[in-house]
């Protein structure tokens, strides 16, 4: 979702900063120390922010709640007609679902803010499995939700280690994109493949 369906560096930074502030409050330390601890953890283990927060002793329920309380996509995003056109075109031939490391509610709100909610059949978020990508559980959950085998699905995302590598390991197809501009061009390639 973030970095794939929209590009907004300031919003991405806000999301991280808001969660580091909550981490600092939880740990009872200044923001700078919480940010430093998170950076140290990231250097030691390449995984999602949610998994790092779990390693600090924060419950998944708190991680989900903090994000739901802090993140309001409509304050940062607006309808994207080019994205809506691309996803509407794709949804004629493919079943679309969103798999996000944010809570499901944030996923729905993001799709609403972008004006593309109607294109998606399902949303699976952090609160659905208690795990975040690159763990396999979220990918398995989206397959179960859609009732599809891995070989029938393609994961599209902007991070190889989080969106692509686990999908390929499960037997899914995968497309690495650099941002939403790449999503705009997907119908040219995927729709013709679906028709053939």
Secondary structure, DSSP 4 states (H G I P E B T S, - for coil): -BTTTB--HHHHHHHHHHHHHHHHHHHTS-HHHHHHHHHHHHHH----HHHHHHHTT--HHHHHHHHHHH--GGGT----HHHHHHHHHHHTTS--EEE-SS-HHHHHHHHHHHT-GGG-SEEE-HHHHS--TTSHHHHHHHHHHHT--GGG-EEEES-IIIIIHHHHHTT-EEEE-SSHHHHHHHHHHHHHHHH-
